[in-house]
Amino acid sequence: MSNEYPYAERYGVLRALPEKGRPREEVLAELAEMARDEDAFWESGRCSGTMYCGDHDHYGFMTEAFGLYAHVNALQRDICPSQTRFEGEIIAMALDLFHAEAVSDAVPAGLVTSGGTASITHALLAYREAAAAGGLHRPNIIKPETAHPAFDKACHLFGIELRRAPVDPATTVVDLDWVASQIDADTIALVGSACNYGYGTIDPIEHLSELALSRGIGLHVDACLGGFILPFGEELGYPIAPFDFRLPGVTSISADTHKYGYAFKGSSTVLFRDKALRNAQYFFLTDWSGGKYCSPGMDGSRSGGLLAATWASLVSLGREGYRRYAAEIFETAYEMQAAVSSHSELRLLGRPSFLFSFTSDEFDIYHVNDFMRLRGWRFNGQQYPNALHMAVTRPQTKAGVTEAFAADLAEAVAYAKEKEASGVAPASGAIYGGVAGGMTAEADEFIKMVMAEMMDNQQAVPAE
């Protein structure tokens, strides 16, 4: 048996459905023990992103809301009309947040989906189907290289050509001239991020909006990460330019309620300037022997618990609650960025917001990562250039976290300089760092093989 299989030594390994069930109290005690151990890691505030809320009271409140509807199938609205209320009001609140009132020539609409990838794929499916209805069958979209890989996945699944636009290495935002030069008669939409996952920077959405309008194509704004914090940052006076439906070229927006909306994982929204575009991806089968079938999205059955918990999160916090948490997060993020900038050896990438990325021109930044891991910090690794990314969430706003970050970072810089001088390669660079000399076909295949093995191991019960 593999010693790496989670909890094997503590609890053993199930290889088949037990013949006799265990007492519920025993099962719950085992679950509670694992949860307590795992929560301790992120509760320190040293983990980038991942746990956006971190408030166990809020989690408990949503668990109660979820439990009331966990057994409900959101498809069956005749039995449970509450699901129509929850979903409709979630969409309405999101549309209001992104200024759908500015739309005067169409009826804005949306969907609640299972996450950011699902929101992005539903948007691209809508663009593809709308284009196909107009006779276009070889569509392409143009996204910044920094935009989320969910766009690549959706294009792969739906047969859409993807054109990746380069970004300015200094600002990390998309090269508008390159985008303009690549638009052709088959382009159905442009993409901009608010903000991108890697650097926390916001693409020039206003200019992308003007470009999309002038060419008569769509513009999807990926606000999966920033959607439920950037609007409140704008209200607080931070320099955040409009990226929503106030811009006439913006035709769809994805925004995750399960990130800075503080809902449970498995909840997101995708919003459309025009209901007709959303409806383009509706699915109908009228001649099935099982009856007439229709679906507004790709999912079939969904737990009503997620809709109830997401609705509960939004209405319990309200704008005032989200604004208060946004203020704490932005303040913390800028304090942490100031700690980075205090070291001449480190460099922030672009003009970040609540999320930032930093690198070094003097040593391999993964030396810093090696040291910070010893102090309990978990950053997200990046490549081309090698960099470390910190998404500031509510756990980082706790007392003492920013001070610990600054102190540990100072020691990490000294450590990195020493290791670089001695010619030692960073241990974590082998996992996160880019391929020296740039990606090659051979390196690409090798990395895919290693990553496939990692995913296999995550799914498999070890052999005896």
KABEL-V210596 format. One record per residue. SS is DSSP state (2 for helix, 1 for strand, 0 for the rest). PHI is phi in whole degrees, 0 to 359 (NA if undefined). OMEGA is omega in radians with two decimals (* if undefined). Layout:
# KABEL-V210596
ss->SS phi->PHI omega->OMEGA
ss->SS phi->PHI omega->OMEGA
This chain:
# KABEL-V210596
ss->0 phi->NA omega->3.14
ss->0 phi->289 omega->3.09
ss->0 phi->287 omega->-3.11
ss->0 phi->274 omega->-3.13
ss->0 phi->292 omega->-3.00
ss->0 phi->303 omega->3.01
ss->0 phi->64 omega->-3.10
ss->2 phi->300 omega->-3.09
ss->2 phi->288 omega->-3.10
ss->2 phi->281 omega->-3.01
ss->2 phi->241 omega->-3.01
ss->0 phi->80 omega->-3.09
ss->0 phi->228 omega->3.05
ss->0 phi->279 omega->3.12
ss->0 phi->245 omega->3.11
ss->0 phi->198 omega->3.08
ss->0 phi->298 omega->-3.12
ss->0 phi->299 omega->3.14
ss->0 phi->295 omega->-3.13
ss->0 phi->240 omega->-3.11
ss->0 phi->290 omega->3.12
ss->0 phi->267 omega->3.10
ss->0 phi->300 omega->-3.11
ss->2 phi->301 omega->-3.13
ss->2 phi->299 omega->3.14
ss->2 phi->293 omega->3.12
ss->2 phi->297 omega->-3.13
ss->2 phi->295 omega->3.12
ss->2 phi->294 omega->3.11
ss->2 phi->294 omega->3.11
ss->2 phi->298 omega->-3.11
ss->2 phi->296 omega->-3.14
ss->2 phi->295 omega->3.11
ss->2 phi->296 omega->-3.12
ss->2 phi->298 omega->-3.12
ss->2 phi->297 omega->3.14
ss->2 phi->295 omega->-3.07
ss->2 phi->284 omega->3.12
ss->2 phi->296 omega->-3.09
ss->2 phi->301 omega->-3.11
ss->2 phi->293 omega->-3.07
ss->2 phi->275 omega->-3.13
ss->2 phi->296 omega->3.11
ss->0 phi->290 omega->-3.09
ss->0 phi->82 omega->-3.07
ss->0 phi->255 omega->-3.10
ss->1 phi->248 omega->3.13
ss->0 phi->292 omega->3.07
ss->0 phi->58 omega->3.01
ss->0 phi->68 omega->3.14
ss->0 phi->254 omega->-2.98
ss->0 phi->281 omega->-3.12
ss->0 phi->261 omega->3.11
ss->0 phi->75 omega->-3.09
ss->0 phi->258 omega->-3.07
ss->2 phi->293 omega->3.06
ss->2 phi->295 omega->3.11
ss->2 phi->294 omega->3.10
ss->2 phi->299 omega->3.12
ss->2 phi->297 omega->3.10
ss->2 phi->299 omega->-3.14
ss->2 phi->292 omega->3.10
ss->2 phi->298 omega->3.08
ss->2 phi->296 omega->3.12
ss->2 phi->297 omega->3.13
ss->2 phi->300 omega->-3.06
ss->2 phi->299 omega->3.13
ss->2 phi->294 omega->-3.06
ss->2 phi->232 omega->-3.07
ss->0 phi->301 omega->-3.07
ss->0 phi->274 omega->-3.04
ss->0 phi->274 omega->3.01
ss->1 phi->267 omega->-3.08
ss->0 phi->296 omega->3.08
ss->0 phi->291 omega->-2.94
ss->0 phi->265 omega->-3.03
ss->0 phi->287 omega->3.11
ss->0 phi->291 omega->3.12
ss->0 phi->278 omega->-3.05
ss->0 phi->232 omega->-3.14
ss->0 phi->296 omega->3.08
ss->2 phi->304 omega->-3.10
ss->2 phi->294 omega->3.07
ss->2 phi->293 omega->3.09
ss->2 phi->297 omega->-3.09
ss->2 phi->301 omega->-3.06
ss->2 phi->293 omega->-3.13
ss->2 phi->298 omega->-3.10
ss->2 phi->283 omega->3.02
ss->2 phi->299 omega->3.14
ss->2 phi->297 omega->-3.13
ss->2 phi->297 omega->3.14
ss->2 phi->294 omega->3.11
ss->2 phi->292 omega->3.11
ss->2 phi->299 omega->3.11
ss->2 phi->296 omega->-3.13
ss->2 phi->300 omega->-3.10
ss->0 phi->259 omega->2.94
ss->0 phi->59 omega->3.05
ss->2 phi->294 omega->3.10
ss->2 phi->296 omega->3.12
ss->2 phi->285 omega->-3.12
ss->0 phi->275 omega->-3.09
ss->0 phi->247 omega->-3.03
ss->0 phi->247 omega->-3.13
ss->0 phi->203 omega->3.11
ss->0 phi->252 omega->3.13
ss->0 phi->294 omega->-3.10
ss->1 phi->205 omega->-3.14
ss->1 phi->192 omega->3.06
ss->1 phi->223 omega->2.90
ss->1 phi->262 omega->-3.08
ss->1 phi->239 omega->-3.06
ss->0 phi->269 omega->3.12
ss->0 phi->158 omega->-3.08
ss->2 phi->298 omega->3.11
ss->2 phi->299 omega->3.12
ss->2 phi->294 omega->3.12
ss->2 phi->296 omega->3.14
ss->2 phi->295 omega->-3.11
ss->2 phi->293 omega->3.08
ss->2 phi->296 omega->3.12
ss->2 phi->297 omega->-3.12
ss->2 phi->293 omega->3.06
ss->2 phi->298 omega->3.12
ss->2 phi->297 omega->3.12
ss->2 phi->297 omega->-3.13
ss->2 phi->296 omega->-3.10
ss->2 phi->292 omega->3.10
ss->2 phi->296 omega->3.12
ss->2 phi->293 omega->3.14
ss->2 phi->296 omega->3.10
ss->2 phi->296 omega->3.10
ss->0 phi->269 omega->3.07
ss->0 phi->96 omega->-3.14
ss->0 phi->262 omega->-3.02
ss->0 phi->236 omega->3.05
ss->0 phi->231 omega->-2.98
ss->0 phi->286 omega->2.99
ss->1 phi->223 omega->2.97
ss->1 phi->235 omega->3.12
ss->1 phi->236 omega->3.13
ss->1 phi->235 omega->2.97
ss->1 phi->297 omega->3.10
ss->0 phi->303 omega->-3.10
ss->0 phi->282 omega->3.14
ss->0 phi->294 omega->-2.96
ss->0 phi->299 omega->3.10
ss->2 phi->299 omega->3.07
ss->2 phi->300 omega->3.07
ss->2 phi->294 omega->3.10
ss->2 phi->298 omega->-3.13
ss->2 phi->297 omega->-3.13
ss->2 phi->297 omega->3.11
ss->2 phi->297 omega->3.09
ss->2 phi->299 omega->-3.08
ss->2 phi->288 omega->-2.98
ss->2 phi->255 omega->3.09
ss->0 phi->69 omega->3.10
ss->0 phi->257 omega->3.07
ss->1 phi->287 omega->3.12
ss->1 phi->252 omega->3.06
ss->1 phi->247 omega->-3.07
ss->1 phi->267 omega->-3.12
ss->1 phi->274 omega->3.08
ss->0 phi->291 omega->3.08
ss->1 phi->243 omega->3.09
ss->0 phi->292 omega->-3.08
ss->0 phi->295 omega->3.14
ss->0 phi->276 omega->-3.08
ss->0 phi->266 omega->-3.08
ss->0 phi->65 omega->3.08
ss->0 phi->254 omega->-2.94
ss->1 phi->295 omega->3.09
ss->0 phi->279 omega->-3.06
ss->2 phi->296 omega->-3.14
ss->2 phi->297 omega->3.12
ss->2 phi->296 omega->3.13
ss->2 phi->302 omega->-3.11
ss->2 phi->300 omega->-3.10
ss->2 phi->288 omega->-3.06
ss->2 phi->261 omega->3.12
ss->0 phi->288 omega->3.07
ss->0 phi->221 omega->-3.05
ss->0 phi->294 omega->-3.13
ss->0 phi->261 omega->-3.14
ss->1 phi->284 omega->-3.10
ss->1 phi->255 omega->-3.13
ss->1 phi->196 omega->2.95
ss->1 phi->256 omega->3.13
ss->1 phi->230 omega->2.98
ss->1 phi->222 omega->-3.10
ss->1 phi->250 omega->3.09
ss->0 phi->218 omega->-0.01
ss->0 phi->251 omega->3.09
ss->0 phi->283 omega->-3.07
ss->0 phi->293 omega->-3.00
ss->0 phi->289 omega->-2.96
ss->0 phi->241 omega->-3.10
ss->0 phi->72 omega->-3.14
ss->0 phi->259 omega->-3.06
ss->0 phi->251 omega->3.10
ss->0 phi->296 omega->3.14
ss->0 phi->287 omega->-3.02
ss->2 phi->297 omega->3.14
ss->2 phi->300 omega->3.13
ss->2 phi->288 omega->3.05
ss->2 phi->296 omega->3.10
ss->2 phi->298 omega->3.12
ss->2 phi->298 omega->3.14
ss->2 phi->294 omega->3.13
ss->2 phi->298 omega->3.12
ss->2 phi->297 omega->-3.09
ss->2 phi->293 omega->-3.13
ss->2 phi->259 omega->3.10
ss->0 phi->69 omega->-3.14
ss->0 phi->234 omega->-3.11
ss->1 phi->278 omega->3.02
ss->1 phi->221 omega->3.06
ss->1 phi->261 omega->3.06
ss->1 phi->258 omega->3.10
ss->1 phi->274 omega->3.07
ss->0 phi->248 omega->3.13
ss->0 phi->306 omega->-3.10
ss->0 phi->277 omega->-3.00
ss->0 phi->265 omega->-2.96
ss->0 phi->301 omega->-3.08
ss->0 phi->255 omega->3.00
ss->0 phi->225 omega->-3.11
ss->2 phi->300 omega->3.12
ss->2 phi->300 omega->3.13
ss->2 phi->283 omega->3.00
ss->2 phi->297 omega->3.09
ss->2 phi->297 omega->3.12
ss->2 phi->298 omega->-3.13
ss->0 phi->279 omega->3.08
ss->0 phi->99 omega->3.09
ss->0 phi->287 omega->-3.04
ss->0 phi->284 omega->-3.13
ss->0 phi->244 omega->-3.11
ss->0 phi->286 omega->3.11
ss->0 phi->304 omega->3.13
ss->0 phi->224 omega->-2.95
ss->0 phi->244 omega->-3.03
ss->0 phi->288 omega->2.97
ss->0 phi->294 omega->3.09
ss->0 phi->270 omega->-2.97
ss->0 phi->294 omega->-3.14
ss->0 phi->273 omega->-3.14
ss->0 phi->284 omega->-3.07
ss->0 phi->251 omega->3.06
ss->1 phi->202 omega->-3.12
ss->1 phi->218 omega->2.98
ss->1 phi->251 omega->-3.09
ss->1 phi->210 omega->-3.04
ss->0 phi->270 omega->3.00
ss->0 phi->288 omega->-3.10
ss->0 phi->272 omega->2.97
ss->0 phi->255 omega->-3.08
ss->0 phi->281 omega->2.93
ss->0 phi->276 omega->3.04
ss->0 phi->63 omega->3.02
ss->0 phi->270 omega->3.09
ss->0 phi->290 omega->3.08
ss->0 phi->300 omega->-3.11
ss->0 phi->104 omega->-3.07
ss->0 phi->217 omega->3.13
ss->1 phi->206 omega->3.07
ss->1 phi->230 omega->2.93
ss->1 phi->231 omega->-2.97
ss->1 phi->240 omega->-3.07
ss->1 phi->235 omega->3.11
ss->0 phi->297 omega->-3.05
ss->0 phi->230 omega->3.13
ss->2 phi->305 omega->-3.13
ss->2 phi->299 omega->3.11
ss->2 phi->291 omega->3.07
ss->2 phi->302 omega->-3.06
ss->2 phi->292 omega->3.13
ss->0 phi->297 omega->-3.12
ss->0 phi->261 omega->2.99
ss->0 phi->300 omega->3.13
ss->1 phi->245 omega->3.13
ss->1 phi->229 omega->2.96
ss->1 phi->223 omega->-2.98
ss->0 phi->266 omega->-3.03
ss->0 phi->245 omega->3.13
ss->0 phi->287 omega->-3.12
ss->0 phi->297 omega->3.13
ss->0 phi->279 omega->-3.13
ss->0 phi->121 omega->3.10
ss->0 phi->284 omega->-3.06
ss->1 phi->237 omega->3.01
ss->1 phi->214 omega->-3.12
ss->1 phi->213 omega->3.13
ss->0 phi->283 omega->-3.13
ss->0 phi->214 omega->-3.08
ss->0 phi->285 omega->3.13
ss->0 phi->287 omega->2.99
ss->0 phi->260 omega->3.12
ss->0 phi->296 omega->3.05
ss->0 phi->222 omega->3.08
ss->1 phi->286 omega->3.07
ss->2 phi->295 omega->3.13
ss->2 phi->299 omega->-3.14
ss->2 phi->293 omega->3.09
ss->2 phi->296 omega->-3.13
ss->2 phi->296 omega->-3.11
ss->2 phi->293 omega->3.12
ss->2 phi->295 omega->3.09
ss->2 phi->301 omega->-3.13
ss->2 phi->297 omega->3.11
ss->2 phi->298 omega->-3.08
ss->2 phi->296 omega->-3.02
ss->2 phi->281 omega->3.13
ss->2 phi->283 omega->-3.14
ss->2 phi->273 omega->-3.11
ss->2 phi->65 omega->-3.11
ss->2 phi->300 omega->-3.11
ss->2 phi->297 omega->3.13
ss->2 phi->294 omega->3.12
ss->2 phi->295 omega->3.13
ss->2 phi->295 omega->3.14
ss->2 phi->296 omega->3.14
ss->2 phi->292 omega->3.11
ss->2 phi->298 omega->3.13
ss->2 phi->300 omega->3.14
ss->2 phi->296 omega->-3.10
ss->2 phi->290 omega->3.13
ss->2 phi->298 omega->3.13
ss->2 phi->299 omega->3.13
ss->2 phi->295 omega->-3.12
ss->2 phi->300 omega->-3.12
ss->2 phi->288 omega->3.03
ss->2 phi->294 omega->3.13
ss->2 phi->291 omega->3.08
ss->2 phi->296 omega->3.11
ss->2 phi->296 omega->3.09
ss->2 phi->296 omega->3.08
ss->2 phi->296 omega->-3.06
ss->2 phi->292 omega->3.12
ss->0 phi->289 omega->3.12
ss->0 phi->254 omega->-3.12
ss->0 phi->297 omega->-3.12
ss->0 phi->282 omega->-3.09
ss->1 phi->250 omega->-3.11
ss->1 phi->218 omega->3.01
ss->1 phi->288 omega->3.14
ss->0 phi->261 omega->-3.14
ss->0 phi->69 omega->3.10
ss->0 phi->246 omega->-3.01
ss->0 phi->284 omega->3.14
ss->0 phi->244 omega->3.12
ss->0 phi->281 omega->3.11
ss->1 phi->239 omega->-3.12
ss->1 phi->219 omega->3.13
ss->1 phi->227 omega->-3.14
ss->1 phi->220 omega->-3.11
ss->1 phi->220 omega->3.09
ss->1 phi->218 omega->3.04
ss->0 phi->264 omega->-3.08
ss->0 phi->251 omega->3.11
ss->0 phi->206 omega->3.10
ss->0 phi->291 omega->-3.06
ss->0 phi->299 omega->-3.14
ss->2 phi->288 omega->2.93
ss->2 phi->295 omega->3.08
ss->2 phi->298 omega->3.13
ss->2 phi->299 omega->3.12
ss->2 phi->304 omega->-3.10
ss->2 phi->291 omega->-3.08
ss->2 phi->294 omega->3.07
ss->2 phi->296 omega->3.10
ss->2 phi->296 omega->3.11
ss->0 phi->266 omega->3.05
ss->0 phi->93 omega->-3.12
ss->0 phi->275 omega->3.09
ss->1 phi->234 omega->3.07
ss->0 phi->264 omega->2.97
ss->1 phi->264 omega->-3.13
ss->1 phi->275 omega->3.14
ss->1 phi->229 omega->-3.12
ss->0 phi->218 omega->3.09
ss->0 phi->57 omega->0.08
ss->0 phi->270 omega->3.02
ss->0 phi->303 omega->-3.09
ss->1 phi->201 omega->3.06
ss->1 phi->241 omega->-2.99
ss->1 phi->238 omega->3.12
ss->1 phi->232 omega->3.03
ss->1 phi->265 omega->-3.07
ss->0 phi->279 omega->3.14
ss->0 phi->233 omega->-3.07
ss->2 phi->298 omega->3.11
ss->2 phi->302 omega->3.12
ss->2 phi->285 omega->-3.10
ss->2 phi->277 omega->3.12
ss->0 phi->291 omega->-3.10
ss->0 phi->302 omega->3.04
ss->0 phi->91 omega->-3.07
ss->2 phi->290 omega->-3.12
ss->2 phi->295 omega->3.11
ss->2 phi->295 omega->3.11
ss->2 phi->294 omega->3.11
ss->2 phi->299 omega->-3.11
ss->2 phi->297 omega->-3.12
ss->2 phi->292 omega->-3.13
ss->2 phi->292 omega->3.14
ss->2 phi->296 omega->3.12
ss->2 phi->300 omega->3.10
ss->2 phi->292 omega->-3.13
ss->2 phi->295 omega->3.12
ss->2 phi->297 omega->3.10
ss->2 phi->298 omega->3.10
ss->2 phi->298 omega->-3.11
ss->2 phi->297 omega->3.13
ss->2 phi->297 omega->3.14
ss->2 phi->294 omega->-3.12
ss->2 phi->293 omega->3.12
ss->2 phi->297 omega->-3.14
ss->2 phi->296 omega->-3.12
ss->2 phi->273 omega->3.09
ss->0 phi->79 omega->-3.13
ss->0 phi->276 omega->3.11
ss->0 phi->279 omega->3.12
ss->0 phi->292 omega->-3.11
ss->0 phi->294 omega->-3.08
ss->0 phi->284 omega->3.11
ss->2 phi->297 omega->3.13
ss->2 phi->293 omega->-3.12
ss->2 phi->266 omega->-2.99
ss->2 phi->259 omega->-2.99
ss->0 phi->287 omega->3.10
ss->0 phi->289 omega->3.13
ss->0 phi->291 omega->-3.14
ss->0 phi->302 omega->-3.13
ss->0 phi->84 omega->3.13
ss->0 phi->100 omega->-3.10
ss->0 phi->292 omega->3.04
ss->0 phi->235 omega->3.12
ss->2 phi->299 omega->-3.13
ss->2 phi->294 omega->3.13
ss->2 phi->295 omega->3.12
ss->2 phi->301 omega->-3.14
ss->2 phi->295 omega->-3.14
ss->2 phi->295 omega->-3.13
ss->2 phi->296 omega->3.09
ss->2 phi->299 omega->-3.14
ss->2 phi->297 omega->-3.14
ss->2 phi->296 omega->-3.11
ss->2 phi->292 omega->3.09
ss->2 phi->297 omega->3.11
ss->2 phi->296 omega->3.10
ss->2 phi->299 omega->-3.14
ss->2 phi->292 omega->3.08
ss->2 phi->302 omega->-3.10
ss->2 phi->294 omega->3.12
ss->2 phi->287 omega->-3.09
ss->2 phi->259 omega->-2.92
ss->0 phi->261 omega->2.94
ss->0 phi->277 omega->-3.09
ss->0 phi->295 omega->3.10
ss->0 phi->291 omega->3.11
ss->0 phi->286 omega->*
